Amino acid sequence: METTQKLAFLLNDKKISHELKQIAQKVLNQERITFDEGVYLYEHAELGYLGVLANYIREKKHGDITYFNRNFHIEPTNVCVYDCKFCSYSRMIKNRDDGWEMDVDGMMDIVKKYDNEPVTEVHITGGVVPKQNLEFYAEFFKRCKEHRPDLHIKGLTPVEYYYIFKKAKLSHYEGMKYLQSCGLDSMPGGGAEIFHPEVREKIAHDKCTAEQWLDIHEQAHKLGMNTNATMLYGHIEEFWHRVDHMERLRQLQDKTGGFQTFIPLKFRNKDNQMSNVPEVSVIEDLRNYAIARIYMDNFPHIKAYWAMISRNTAQMSLSFGVDDIDGTLDDTTKIYSMAGAEEQNPAMSTKELVELIKKVGRHPIERDTLYHVVTDYKDVVFEDENPKKQYYALPVVNS
């Protein structure tokens, strides 16, 4: 049954509530659902219903296309001045024995390792430490661009920028403009967590506020940069907190149009201060992706990380609104494994990733950061190849 037929079936199903039919009709009419309707979906909608609506929107926007990209990441430090309760990755600055802090030369060594690889982006994010300040990153961005001008620099989150700009006594706009002049191209979506202060104060009380996070993205958008946005779900938040989070992003996107991708991030309880909080089920993961696709009507893309949620769940997510599943990975990133991801040493060749996408009837496209097509793998036939030559490091979890 075609997606449109499935949606029409829902509208005529006598078992479905009037409220759910109204939401389905809005989706069919390409009308925006309200805050209360978003909460209603979380509280009352079953997985099958949500999948029909989300897949309808996904295919309206992208057809069968599923995106991935090839990049590498640099994690300058896992030492941090902040004490986020959910974080399994960072080490407090006062307890940094097993932490690392890189210098610019060390970061450039990583860049140079990929000189002969067909990567299009370097993704930079990590902890927050005083010595990795404005001039530290300005120097790295400049040297990176001088070394490889065509490499897209997607660097740091508002959590890092808020600290850096405050220390440098610069406004958010001035700071972003200066770093853009040094070579910064775009910004990932990390550090958003949950915006509402009821939750934010409990899980990340000392990092930037929701308003500061949003403002730094707004200033980046004013400068012509594209950015991403995340939401950490499945911990102590209630459903309406998730909708509040998405609503704030939706409103800023209405204003600027600068967001490219929304990335729901599943809370993992391994080795952090919230290890007593149980993780949500795969069914809730899929429900959350679907509702995100329905609610975030002005966001072009919804991304899931296969390395964090598993290959099988990533495949299923492609029928629940997701059109981007990250990309090929080597096993150098520590953020996945330290957070208790499904794959502790994630590695997938381009061939394996393309086959994973094709096995669920989707059309694999390798993209660059701005979603320009790099390679269309729809009709590509792979020859026998050494998988070790196909592993590329790609975005960290809070891209």
C-alpha positions as CSV (number, residue, x, y, z in Angstrom):
1,M,0.0,0.0,0.0
2,E,1.4,3.4,-1.0
3,T,2.1,6.0,1.8
4,T,-0.8,8.2,0.7
5,Q,-3.2,5.3,0.7
6,K,-2.1,4.4,4.2
7,L,-2.8,8.0,5.4
8,A,-6.2,7.9,3.7
9,F,-6.9,4.6,5.5
10,L,-6.1,6.2,8.9
11,L,-8.6,9.0,8.2
12,N,-11.3,6.4,7.6
13,D,-10.4,4.1,10.5
14,K,-13.3,4.2,13.1
15,K,-10.9,3.0,15.8
16,I,-8.8,6.1,15.7
17,S,-9.8,9.0,17.9
18,H,-11.2,12.3,16.5
19,E,-8.1,14.1,17.7
20,L,-5.7,11.7,15.9
21,K,-7.8,12.0,12.7
22,Q,-7.6,15.8,12.9
23,I,-3.8,15.6,13.2
24,A,-3.6,13.2,10.3
25,Q,-5.8,15.5,8.2
26,K,-3.4,18.4,9.0
27,V,-0.4,16.3,7.8
28,L,-2.3,15.5,4.6
29,N,-3.0,19.2,4.1
30,Q,0.6,20.2,5.0
31,E,-0.7,22.2,8.0
32,R,1.3,22.8,11.2
33,I,0.3,20.9,14.3
34,T,0.0,22.8,17.6
35,F,1.9,22.4,20.9
36,D,-1.1,20.6,22.4
37,E,-1.4,18.3,19.5
38,G,2.3,17.4,19.8
39,V,1.8,16.5,23.4
40,Y,-1.3,14.5,22.4
41,L,0.8,12.5,20.0
42,Y,3.2,11.5,22.7
43,E,0.4,10.6,25.1
44,H,-2.0,8.8,22.8
45,A,-0.5,7.9,19.4
46,E,0.5,4.3,18.7
47,L,3.7,3.5,16.8
48,G,2.0,2.4,13.6
49,Y,-0.1,5.6,13.3
50,L,3.0,7.7,13.9
51,G,5.0,5.8,11.3
52,V,2.4,6.4,8.6
53,L,2.3,10.1,9.2
54,A,6.1,10.6,9.6
55,N,6.9,8.4,6.6
56,Y,4.4,10.4,4.5
57,I,6.2,13.6,5.4
58,R,9.6,12.1,4.9
59,E,8.7,10.9,1.4
60,K,7.0,14.2,0.5
61,K,10.3,15.9,1.3
62,H,12.9,13.4,0.2
63,G,11.3,10.4,-1.5
64,D,13.4,7.3,-0.7
65,I,16.6,9.2,-0.4
66,T,18.7,8.5,2.7
67,Y,21.8,10.6,3.3
68,F,25.2,9.9,4.8
69,N,28.5,11.7,4.7
70,R,32.2,11.1,5.1
71,N,34.0,13.3,7.7
72,F,36.3,12.9,10.6
73,H,36.1,14.3,14.0
74,I,38.5,16.0,16.4
75,E,37.7,15.9,20.2
76,P,40.2,18.6,21.5
77,T,39.5,17.6,25.1
78,N,37.3,15.5,27.4
79,V,38.1,17.7,30.4
80,C,35.4,20.2,31.2
81,V,34.5,22.9,33.6
82,Y,30.8,21.9,33.5
83,D,29.2,19.1,35.4
84,C,26.4,17.6,33.3
85,K,24.7,14.8,35.1
86,F,24.1,12.7,32.0
87,C,27.6,12.9,30.5
88,S,29.7,9.8,30.4
89,Y,32.4,11.4,28.3
90,S,33.8,14.4,30.1
91,R,36.2,14.5,33.1
92,M,35.8,17.4,35.5
93,I,38.7,19.8,35.4
94,K,39.5,19.0,39.1
95,N,39.6,15.3,38.3
96,R,41.4,15.2,35.0
97,D,43.8,12.2,35.5
98,D,42.3,10.2,32.6
99,G,41.4,13.2,30.5
100,W,43.2,14.6,27.5
101,E,43.8,18.2,26.3
102,M,45.2,18.6,22.8
103,D,47.2,21.5,21.4
104,V,46.7,23.0,17.9
105,D,49.6,21.0,16.5
106,G,48.0,17.8,17.8
107,M,44.7,18.8,16.1
108,M,46.5,19.5,12.9
109,D,48.2,16.1,13.0
110,I,44.7,14.6,12.9
111,V,43.7,16.8,9.9
112,K,46.8,15.7,8.0
113,K,46.1,12.0,8.6
114,Y,43.1,12.4,6.2
115,D,45.0,14.3,3.5
116,N,44.5,11.4,1.0
117,E,41.0,10.5,2.0
118,P,37.8,11.7,0.3
119,V,36.4,13.4,3.4
120,T,34.5,16.6,3.0
121,E,34.2,17.8,6.6
122,V,36.0,18.1,9.9
123,H,33.7,18.0,13.0
124,I,35.1,19.5,16.2
125,T,33.5,19.3,19.6
126,G,34.5,18.3,23.1
127,G,34.8,19.6,26.6
128,V,35.3,23.2,27.8
129,V,38.7,24.3,29.3
130,P,40.1,27.8,29.8
131,K,43.2,27.4,27.7
132,Q,41.3,26.3,24.6
133,N,40.1,29.9,24.2
134,L,39.1,32.2,21.3
135,E,42.6,32.5,19.9
136,F,43.2,28.8,20.3
137,Y,40.4,28.0,17.9
138,A,41.1,30.9,15.7
139,E,44.6,29.6,15.1
140,F,43.3,26.1,14.4
141,F,40.6,27.2,12.0
142,K,43.1,29.4,10.1
143,R,45.7,26.6,9.9
144,C,43.2,24.0,8.9
145,K,41.9,26.2,6.0
146,E,45.4,27.0,4.9
147,H,46.2,23.3,4.8
148,R,43.0,22.1,3.1
149,P,40.9,25.0,1.9
150,D,38.0,22.8,0.6
151,L,37.5,21.0,4.0
152,H,34.3,22.2,5.6
153,I,34.9,23.1,9.3
154,K,31.9,22.3,11.4
155,G,33.0,23.4,14.8
156,L,32.0,23.6,18.5
157,T,28.6,24.1,20.1
158,P,27.0,27.0,21.9
159,V,28.2,25.5,25.2
160,E,31.8,26.0,24.1
161,Y,31.2,29.3,22.3
162,Y,29.3,30.9,25.3
163,Y,32.3,30.2,27.6
164,I,34.8,31.4,25.0
165,F,33.0,34.6,24.1
166,K,32.3,35.5,27.7
167,K,36.0,35.1,28.5
168,A,37.0,37.2,25.5
169,K,34.4,39.9,26.3
170,L,32.7,39.5,22.9
171,S,29.1,39.5,22.0
172,H,27.8,36.3,20.4
173,Y,27.6,38.0,17.1
174,E,31.1,39.4,17.3
175,G,32.5,36.1,18.4
176,M,30.9,34.1,15.6
177,K,31.8,36.7,13.0
178,Y,35.4,36.6,14.0
179,L,35.7,32.8,14.0
180,Q,33.9,32.8,10.6
181,S,36.6,35.1,9.3
182,C,39.1,32.5,10.6
183,G,37.6,29.7,8.6
184,L,34.6,28.4,10.6
185,D,31.9,27.2,8.2
186,S,29.0,25.8,10.3
187,M,28.0,24.6,13.7
188,P,26.8,21.3,15.0
189,G,23.8,20.9,17.3
190,G,25.1,19.7,20.6
191,G,24.5,21.1,24.0
192,A,20.8,21.7,23.5
193,E,19.8,18.8,25.9
194,I,16.3,19.9,27.1
195,F,15.6,23.6,27.0
196,H,13.0,23.9,29.7
197,P,14.6,25.1,33.0
198,E,12.7,22.6,35.1
199,V,14.8,19.9,33.5
200,R,17.9,21.8,32.4
201,E,18.6,22.9,36.0
202,K,18.6,19.3,37.1
203,I,20.8,17.8,34.4
204,A,23.0,20.6,33.2
205,H,22.6,23.5,35.7
206,D,25.9,25.3,35.0
207,K,26.1,25.3,31.2
208,C,24.5,28.0,28.9
209,T,20.8,28.5,29.1
210,A,18.3,27.7,26.4
211,E,18.1,31.4,25.5
212,Q,21.9,31.7,25.2
213,W,22.0,28.4,23.1
214,L,19.4,29.7,20.8
215,D,20.9,33.1,20.5
216,I,24.3,31.8,19.4
217,H,22.6,29.8,16.7
218,E,20.6,32.8,15.6
219,Q,23.8,34.9,15.3
220,A,25.4,32.1,13.2
221,H,22.3,32.1,11.0
222,K,22.6,35.9,10.5
223,L,26.1,35.4,9.3
224,G,24.9,32.9,6.7
225,M,26.0,29.7,8.5
226,N,23.9,26.6,8.6
227,T,23.6,24.7,11.9
228,N,22.0,21.6,13.4
229,A,20.0,21.1,16.6
230,T,19.7,18.2,19.0
231,M,17.4,17.1,21.8
232,L,18.5,14.7,24.6
233,Y,15.4,12.5,25.3
234,G,14.4,9.6,27.5
235,H,15.6,10.6,31.0
236,I,13.7,12.7,33.5
237,E,11.8,14.9,31.1
238,E,8.1,14.6,30.5
239,F,6.6,14.5,27.0
240,W,5.6,18.2,27.2
241,H,9.2,19.1,27.8
242,R,10.1,17.5,24.5
243,V,7.4,19.5,22.7
244,D,8.5,22.7,24.4
245,H,12.1,22.0,23.2
246,M,11.0,21.4,19.6
247,E,8.6,24.4,19.7
248,R,11.5,26.8,20.6
249,L,13.6,25.4,17.7
250,R,10.6,25.6,15.3
251,Q,10.1,29.3,16.2
252,L,13.7,30.2,15.6
253,Q,13.7,28.3,12.3
254,D,10.6,30.3,11.3
255,K,12.7,33.4,12.0
256,T,16.0,32.5,10.4
257,G,15.7,29.4,8.3
258,G,19.3,28.5,9.3
259,F,18.8,25.0,10.7
260,Q,19.4,22.0,8.5
261,T,18.9,19.0,10.6
262,F,17.2,17.9,13.9
263,I,18.9,15.1,15.7
264,P,17.1,13.4,18.6
265,L,19.8,11.9,20.9
266,K,18.9,8.9,23.1
267,F,19.9,9.2,26.8
268,R,22.3,6.5,27.8
269,N,22.9,5.7,31.4
270,K,26.3,4.1,31.4
271,D,28.9,5.5,33.8
272,N,27.3,8.8,34.5
273,Q,25.5,10.5,37.4
274,M,22.1,9.4,36.1
275,S,22.8,5.7,35.9
276,N,19.8,5.0,38.0
277,V,17.5,6.3,35.2
278,P,16.4,3.5,32.9
279,E,16.7,3.9,29.2
280,V,13.7,4.1,27.0
281,S,12.7,1.3,24.6
282,V,13.3,1.0,20.8
283,I,9.6,1.6,20.4
284,E,9.9,4.9,22.2
285,D,13.0,5.8,20.0
286,L,10.9,5.2,16.9
287,R,7.9,7.1,18.3
288,N,10.2,10.0,19.1
289,Y,11.7,10.2,15.7
290,A,8.3,10.1,14.1
291,I,6.8,12.8,16.3
292,A,9.9,14.9,15.6
293,R,9.4,14.6,11.9
294,I,5.7,15.5,12.3
295,Y,6.3,18.5,14.6
296,M,9.5,19.9,13.0
297,D,7.8,20.8,9.8
298,N,10.3,23.5,8.9
299,F,13.4,21.4,9.4
300,P,14.5,19.8,6.2
301,H,16.2,16.8,7.7
302,I,15.8,14.4,10.7
303,K,19.0,12.4,11.6
304,A,19.5,9.2,13.6
305,Y,23.0,7.9,14.5
306,W,23.3,4.2,13.6
307,A,26.3,3.8,15.9
308,M,24.3,5.0,18.9
309,I,21.0,3.2,18.4
310,S,22.2,0.1,16.4
311,R,22.1,-0.7,12.7
312,N,18.8,-2.5,12.9
313,T,17.0,0.4,14.7
314,A,18.6,2.8,12.3
315,Q,17.1,0.8,9.4
316,M,13.7,0.9,11.1
317,S,14.0,4.7,11.7
318,L,14.0,5.2,7.9
319,S,10.3,4.4,8.0
320,F,9.6,6.7,10.9
321,G,10.7,10.1,9.5
322,V,14.5,9.8,9.4
323,D,16.3,10.6,6.2
324,D,19.9,10.8,7.4
325,I,21.8,8.1,9.4
326,D,25.2,9.7,9.8
327,G,27.8,7.7,7.9
328,T,30.8,5.3,7.8
329,L,32.8,5.3,11.0
330,D,36.1,4.1,12.3
331,D,36.6,3.3,16.0
332,T,38.5,6.4,17.1
333,T,35.7,8.4,18.6
334,K,35.2,7.9,22.3
335,I,31.8,9.7,22.7
336,Y,29.8,6.7,21.4
337,S,31.4,4.0,23.5
338,M,31.8,6.0,26.7
339,A,28.0,6.8,26.5
340,G,27.1,3.1,26.3
341,A,26.2,3.0,22.6
342,E,25.0,-0.2,21.0
343,E,28.3,-0.5,19.0
344,Q,31.3,-0.1,21.3
345,N,33.7,-0.1,18.3
346,P,31.7,1.3,15.5
347,A,33.0,0.6,12.0
348,M,31.1,0.3,8.7
349,S,32.5,0.5,5.2
350,T,30.8,2.6,2.6
351,K,29.7,-0.7,0.9
352,E,28.1,-2.0,4.1
353,L,26.4,1.3,4.8
354,V,25.0,1.5,1.3
355,E,23.7,-2.1,1.5
356,L,22.2,-1.4,4.9
357,I,20.2,1.5,3.3
358,K,19.2,-0.5,0.2
359,K,18.0,-3.5,2.2
360,V,15.1,-1.4,3.5
361,G,14.2,-0.1,0.1
362,R,15.9,3.3,0.4
363,H,18.1,5.3,-2.0
364,P,21.6,6.0,-0.5
365,I,23.2,9.4,-1.2
366,E,26.6,10.5,0.0
367,R,26.3,14.2,0.8
368,D,28.5,17.0,1.9
369,T,27.8,19.2,5.0
370,L,25.2,21.3,3.1
371,Y,23.4,18.3,1.6
372,H,24.9,18.6,-1.9
373,V,25.1,15.3,-3.6
374,V,28.7,13.9,-3.6
375,T,27.9,10.4,-4.9
376,D,24.6,8.7,-5.8
377,Y,24.9,5.1,-4.8
378,K,21.5,4.0,-6.2
379,D,23.0,1.9,-9.0
380,V,26.6,1.5,-7.8
381,V,27.9,-2.0,-7.9
382,F,30.8,-2.5,-5.5
383,E,33.8,-4.6,-6.5
384,D,35.6,-6.7,-3.9
385,E,37.6,-4.3,-1.8
386,N,39.6,-4.2,1.4
387,P,37.2,-2.9,4.1
388,K,40.1,-1.3,6.0
389,K,40.5,1.2,3.3
390,Q,36.9,2.2,3.5
391,Y,36.6,3.3,7.2
392,Y,36.3,7.0,7.7
393,A,35.8,8.8,11.0
394,L,32.5,10.7,11.0
395,P,30.4,13.0,13.2
396,V,30.4,12.6,16.9
397,V,27.1,12.0,18.6
398,N,26.2,15.6,19.3
399,S,26.6,16.7,15.7
